[in-house]
Amino acid sequence: MDKITEIRNEIDKVDESIKDLLGKRFELVKQVKEAKREANYDVEDINRELDILACFNDSQYHKQLVKIYSKIFEVCKEMQVDK
């Protein structure tokens, strides 16, 4: 197996973990949706989003993480809106 294939196999493992963790996150989003509805909270909580993004301030991948999490926030907010 060449080096590129080895690295890609490791990336595949990481991607599988990311998929599983996002699935868990989405299940929790369903729960928070119900809790917000019961407490009459808005779907969007910008302070919560900013707190999460602040955790990445010292990461060398700050810019990339902000882009990814901005999309995750968008998807999670969509999940909380009744359609």
BAFI-3210 file (N, C-alpha, C; in Angstrom, 3 decimals, decimal comma, padded with zeros to 6 digits):
// residues 83
n [1|2|3|4|5|6|7|8|9|10|11|12|13|14|15|16|17|18|19|20|21|22|23|24|25|26|27|28|29|30|31|32|33|34|35|36|37|38|39|40|41|42|43|44|45|46|47|48|49|50|51|52|53|54|55|56|57|58|59|60|61|62|63|64|65|66|67|68|69|70|71|72|73|74|75|76|77|78|79|80|81|82|83]
n.u [000,850|000,600|001,817|-000,095|-002,513|-002,543|-002,766|-005,226|-006,877|-006,765|-007,984|-010,532|-011,344|-011,450|-013,450|-015,629|-015,931|-016,584|-019,036|-020,576|-020,509|-021,743|-024,262|-025,045|-025,061|-027,156|-029,298|-029,379|-030,016|-032,660|-033,763|-033,209|-034,715|-037,350|-037,201|-036,708|-039,069|-040,941|-040,037|-040,443|-038,413|-036,367|-035,360|-032,824|-029,779|-027,597|-025,577|-024,841|-023,804|-021,608|-020,090|-019,364|-017,852|-015,785|-014,226|-012,468|-010,559|-007,761|-006,899|-004,967|-006,447|-008,544|-010,028|-011,033|-012,513|-014,465|-015,893|-016,903|-018,403|-020,236|-021,850|-022,803|-024,303|-026,256|-027,605|-028,528|-030,246|-032,160|-033,238|-034,666|-036,814|-040,238|-041,773]
n.v [-001,175|002,167|005,375|007,467|006,058|004,881|007,162|008,149|006,081|006,462|008,973|008,203|006,737|008,766|010,330|008,585|008,594|011,294|011,383|009,700|011,188|013,572|012,569|011,918|014,502|015,631|014,137|015,125|017,747|017,461|016,945|019,328|021,035|020,379|021,047|023,786|024,591|023,983|025,730|028,085|029,338|031,054|029,696|030,383|031,029|033,172|033,859|031,402|030,196|031,895|031,398|028,725|028,990|030,536|028,724|027,818|029,707|029,565|027,659|026,367|025,959|027,700|029,413|027,541|025,861|027,635|028,100|025,501|024,980|027,055|026,216|023,841|024,940|026,257|024,105|022,748|024,648|024,726|022,194|022,621|024,116|024,097|022,481]
n.w [000,000|-000,892|000,323|000,033|-000,143|002,395|004,030|003,123|003,959|006,706|006,820|005,985|008,236|010,160|008,995|009,253|012,022|012,385|011,024|012,701|015,106|014,303|013,782|016,400|017,432|015,959|016,932|019,529|018,945|018,154|020,639|022,014|020,519|021,267|023,986|023,811|022,611|024,626|026,610|025,403|023,888|021,468|018,285|017,284|018,911|019,297|021,093|022,166|019,863|019,376|021,668|021,238|018,866|019,864|021,179|019,315|018,909|019,470|017,727|015,043|012,857|012,850|011,028|009,162|010,856|011,803|009,449|008,940|011,292|011,171|009,094|010,229|012,357|010,851|009,595|011,868|012,975|010,963|011,334|013,630|013,024|012,465|009,777]
ca.u [000,000|001,416|001,610|-001,355|-003,594|-002,530|-003,303|-006,652|-007,559|-006,899|-009,019|-011,819|-011,680|-011,841|-014,748|-016,633|-016,142|-017,298|-020,419|-021,233|-020,653|-022,778|-025,531|-025,354|-025,384|-028,484|-030,266|-029,467|-030,722|-034,087|-034,150|-033,176|-035,865|-038,515|-036,989|-036,898|-040,506|-041,596|-039,606|-040,749|-037,155|-036,138|-034,491|-031,451|-029,140|-026,325|-024,563|-024,371|-022,950|-020,353|-019,338|-018,780|-016,807|-014,660|-013,376|-011,515|-009,698|-006,330|-006,603|-004,336|-007,471|-009,657|-010,828|-011,722|-013,492|-015,573|-016,702|-017,607|-019,409|-021,297|-022,757|-023,468|-025,320|-027,330|-028,346|-029,205|-031,375|-033,183|-033,857|-035,499|-037,958|-041,334|-042,069]
ca.v [000,000|003,377|006,354|008,188|005,139|004,775|008,414|008,196|005,130|007,145|009,999|007,495|006,416|010,024|010,691|007,713|009,133|012,573|011,042|009,204|012,291|014,483|011,899|012,125|015,925|015,850|013,579|016,087|018,920|017,140|017,099|020,748|021,641|020,194|021,828|025,202|024,807|023,982|026,915|029,246|029,972|031,168|028,679|030,896|031,521|033,665|033,804|030,014|029,996|032,624|030,662|027,544|029,444|031,052|027,586|027,572|030,881|029,268|026,579|026,754|025,781|028,557|029,856|026,385|025,408|028,593|027,811|024,229|025,103|027,940|025,356|022,951|025,749|026,490|022,853|022,459|025,582|024,243|021,030|023,061|024,893|023,249|022,665]
ca.w [000,000|-000,955|001,395|-000,181|000,223|003,852|004,579|002,796|004,836|008,005|006,626|005,970|009,631|010,797|008,431|009,865|013,370|012,239|010,671|013,907|016,061|013,800|014,028|017,821|017,593|015,389|017,875|020,627|018,416|018,248|022,045|022,385|019,829|022,132|025,212|023,466|022,381|025,939|027,363|024,563|023,469|020,034|017,692|017,194|020,131|018,776|022,155|022,221|018,694|019,586|022,691|020,595|017,949|020,652|021,550|018,236|018,724|019,446|016,789|013,786|011,827|013,264|009,873|008,604|011,833|011,810|008,255|009,121|012,341|010,694|008,327|011,197|013,026|009,880|009,446|013,134|013,107|010,030|011,960|014,746|012,506|011,991|008,348]
c.u [000,897|000,999|000,270|-002,539|-003,680|-003,156|-004,803|-007,455|-007,759|-007,961|-010,396|-012,275|-012,152|-013,219|-015,881|-016,949|-016,926|-018,770|-021,185|-021,489|-021,692|-024,159|-025,976|-025,767|-026,802|-029,575|-030,456|-030,198|-032,234|-034,584|-034,199|-034,322|-037,098|-038,389|-037,181|-038,370|-041,240|-041,266|-039,880|-039,492|-037,120|-035,231|-033,046|-030,981|-027,723|-025,229|-023,983|-023,424|-021,595|-019,478|-018,642|-017,631|-015,581|-013,711|-012,288|-010,497|-008,213|-005,966|-005,924|-005,326|-008,718|-010,577|-011,649|-012,815|-014,696|-016,478|-017,538|-018,717|-020,525|-022,320|-023,498|-024,577|-026,528|-028,220|-029,144|-030,389|-032,506|-033,946|-034,850|-036,733|-039,011|-041,631|-043,336]
c.v [001,240|004,377|007,089|007,316|004,983|006,002|008,504|007,216|005,729|008,236|009,359|007,147|007,666|010,444|009,852|008,199|010,438|012,313|010,576|010,326|013,306|013,863|012,061|013,572|016,203|015,270|014,533|017,355|018,676|017,345|018,569|021,496|021,557|021,020|023,318|025,514|024,904|025,241|028,212|030,054|030,069|030,032|029,161|031,430|031,947|033,629|032,403|029,737|030,675|031,945|029,445|027,960|029,955|029,936|027,319|028,698|030,556|028,112|027,119|026,653|026,611|028,907|028,693|025,884|026,338|028,349|026,551|024,373|026,061|027,143|024,397|023,713|025,952|025,245|022,548|023,397|025,170|023,060|021,439|023,839|023,911|023,554|021,969]
c.w [000,000|000,127|001,250|000,231|001,735|004,500|004,319|003,647|006,229|007,923|006,636|007,380|010,377|010,296|009,021|011,281|013,325|011,937|011,910|014,915|015,598|013,984|015,472|018,076|017,104|016,300|019,065|020,196|018,465|019,673|022,450|021,694|020,706|023,407|024,952|023,253|023,716|026,742|026,612|024,214|021,954|019,563|017,716|018,540|019,745|019,835|022,289|021,057|018,877|020,632|022,084|019,676|018,697|021,078|020,515|018,061|018,671|018,526|015,537|012,620|012,123|012,100|009,305|009,554|011,904|010,600|008,443|010,155|011,963|009,897|009,251|011,920|012,106|009,750|010,719|013,370|012,169|010,628|013,061|014,310|012,008|010,528|007,992]
res [m|d|k|i|t|e|i|r|n|e|i|d|k|v|d|e|s|i|k|d|l|l|g|k|r|f|e|l|v|k|q|v|k|e|a|k|r|e|a|n|y|d|v|e|d|i|n|r|e|l|d|i|l|a|c|f|n|d|s|q|y|h|k|q|l|v|k|i|y|s|k|i|f|e|v|c|k|e|m|q|v|d|k]
***
